[in-house]
Amino acid sequence: MSKPGSSPAKLRLSQSLRFAIEAGNILARPSQNLGEFVVGAEIVELLRLVDSQGGSQGLCRELRKNLEAALSHIPSEQELPHLLKDLEEAGVLLTAGRRGSGPVGAGTDRFADSWIQWAMLADSCRVERYAEAIRAKAPHHKHALDLGAGSGILSFLLLQAGLPRVSAIEESGAAAQLKKTVRRALNSCGQDLLTQKLEVHASNSANVSLSPKADLIVSELFGHDPFSEGMIGCLRDAQKRLGKEAACIPHSVTVHGSFAKIANPQLKSRLKQWHEARQPHGQKKASSPSVATALSLFRQAYGKSQDWDTLSFPFSLRAGEFSLVGESKALFRAALSPVPPPRKLRSSPPTRLKPPSDMDWTAAGLTPAGDVICFLVWFEAELSEGVSISSLPGHAHHCHHWEPLVLPLVSSPEKGKLLSVESGLDDTECHLHIEIREGSRVLAAR
Ligand SMILES: C[S@@+](CC[C@H](N)C(=O)[O-])C[C@H]1O[C@@H](n2cnc3c(N)ncnc32)[C@H](O)[C@@H]1O
């Protein structure tokens, strides 16, 4: 530890730091495993300052200035009710005793958009596979939790499969129509809710308690990066509080990866230009260049000012628009029933991967035949025994709602040299980290 008063240290905030307000205290949690401690408002402001200026010089003066400014912003008696209402509409405050109406005014209520819910409903493979898994599990359970219920499709399937009780939790505005839709769909199927119970909680699952607890949790919280919608944290919390030892659909998720040759014209052109702009000898000088040359020079200049060594993005590919080359490997597996503690998901043992054997390279990701090679990542989730869904186009159980992740190559593998792929979740457990290396040389990463 450095001595207080010695030269000012460069400080930064831990990325795993989280705050919570519990029993009226502000609690700081440096990580899920390190415990928590009470902090005052001045400490929160101090940490905010360290985060924004990255050092400790002049902190005292800034802190005093900001807290004095904050004092002058304290709302008046007349303003306070409006402020509290705004915070309620943003989903920060909830009205006690109400099951919640969802964050009415939140600008990012993405899942309230009916077209987003429709895109999920219209993915036949996705809903048919969930129906299959639910039908297999339903007879053994009495109370199901539909976690992140959206349109209510999974609640409908659970009630149709005979579950006596379903608790649907949905935080977005989609919750408002859920009960009506499920009831209507059940009626159309000649079923009513006389002997079954559907309870809707229009709230984030962290704010809900259930009595009795659920003995089955059904959830679809997958993103293109399967973890990006916060599935791990939500399921872990639900398994702890809302359905201890409950069975879970899905059961596990596995991330796979392989080198792939891209045939989709848009993606191929986009990657080719990216690779060309990154080549060191690509930087030309031209006086009075043509429009095409000027644009190409602009792309190079733009690329140089970006940190693109860890580039990755989802892309909607169809079967036939790419071919896997070399081996495909399972890189990372997360059990979901139950979800393991955070440290077990940070990283999995490195996977050994053979590079494509017959490939020559003119530059990273480019071959003499004009092919563009990238690293493709997709997921497969096991919903129940023998029932899976996949984000890889061409798989028998591919769901078109999800897109595989594209990782452009920043350097090319050498023939015959074995590669090592490291993968795991970051501190937020919402981002899948992947690094493909040949020795210390990184080929692609996200
Ligand atoms: C991918 S959609 C799935 C919707 C529906 N279950 C289906 O299969 O069509 C996920 C839904 O979960 C909701 N959601 C995500 N996390 C949640 C949480 N912790 N509590 C409540 N709702 C949540 C989102 O608002 C979204 O509507």
The ligand as an SDF file (V2000), in Angstrom:
LIG
                    3D

 27 29  0  0  0  0  0  0  0  0999 V2000
  -35.9650  -12.0010  -24.7450 C   0  0  0  0  0  0  0  0  0  0  0  0
  -37.4730  -11.3980  -24.0690 S   0  0  0  0  0  0  0  0  0  0  0  0
  -38.4440  -12.8700  -23.9210 C   0  0  0  0  0  0  0  0  0  0  0  0
  -39.9130  -12.5770  -23.7900 C   0  0  0  0  0  0  0  0  0  0  0  0
  -40.7860  -13.8300  -23.6780 C   0  0  0  0  0  0  0  0  0  0  0  0
  -40.4780  -14.6040  -22.4980 N   0  0  0  0  0  0  0  0  0  0  0  0
  -40.6280  -14.6860  -24.8990 C   0  0  0  0  0  0  0  0  0  0  0  0
  -40.0680  -15.7890  -24.7890 O   0  0  0  0  0  0  0  0  0  0  0  0
  -41.0660  -14.2650  -25.9730 O   0  0  0  0  0  0  0  0  0  0  0  0
  -36.9930  -11.0470  -22.4320 C   0  0  0  0  0  0  0  0  0  0  0  0
  -38.0400  -10.2460  -21.6200 C   0  0  0  0  0  0  0  0  0  0  0  0
  -37.6180  -10.2450  -20.2650 O   0  0  0  0  0  0  0  0  0  0  0  0
  -37.8150   -8.9590  -19.6880 C   0  0  0  0  0  0  0  0  0  0  0  0
  -36.8510   -8.9040  -18.5870 N   0  0  0  0  0  0  0  0  0  0  0  0
  -35.5040   -9.0460  -18.6770 C   0  0  0  0  0  0  0  0  0  0  0  0
  -34.9420   -9.0710  -17.4600 N   0  0  0  0  0  0  0  0  0  0  0  0
  -35.9690   -8.9410  -16.5670 C   0  0  0  0  0  0  0  0  0  0  0  0
  -36.0390   -8.9150  -15.1520 C   0  0  0  0  0  0  0  0  0  0  0  0
  -34.9550   -9.0370  -14.3920 N   0  0  0  0  0  0  0  0  0  0  0  0
  -37.2400   -8.7540  -14.5660 N   0  0  0  0  0  0  0  0  0  0  0  0
  -38.3640   -8.6170  -15.3190 C   0  0  0  0  0  0  0  0  0  0  0  0
  -38.3660   -8.6590  -16.6700 N   0  0  0  0  0  0  0  0  0  0  0  0
  -37.1800   -8.8290  -17.2810 C   0  0  0  0  0  0  0  0  0  0  0  0
  -37.6000   -7.9960  -20.8520 C   0  0  0  0  0  0  0  0  0  0  0  0
  -38.2840   -6.7750  -20.6320 O   0  0  0  0  0  0  0  0  0  0  0  0
  -38.1630   -8.8100  -22.0210 C   0  0  0  0  0  0  0  0  0  0  0  0
  -39.5180   -8.5160  -22.2540 O   0  0  0  0  0  0  0  0  0  0  0  0
  1  2  1  0
  2  3  1  0
  2 10  1  0
  3  4  1  0
  4  5  1  0
  5  6  1  0
  5  7  1  0
  7  8  2  0
  7  9  1  0
 10 11  1  0
 11 12  1  0
 11 26  1  0
 12 13  1  0
 13 14  1  0
 13 24  1  0
 14 15  1  0
 14 23  1  0
 15 16  2  0
 16 17  1  0
 17 18  1  0
 17 23  2  0
 18 19  1  0
 18 20  2  0
 20 21  1  0
 21 22  2  0
 22 23  1  0
 24 25  1  0
 24 26  1  0
 26 27  1  0
M  CHG  2   2   1   9  -1
M  END
$$$$
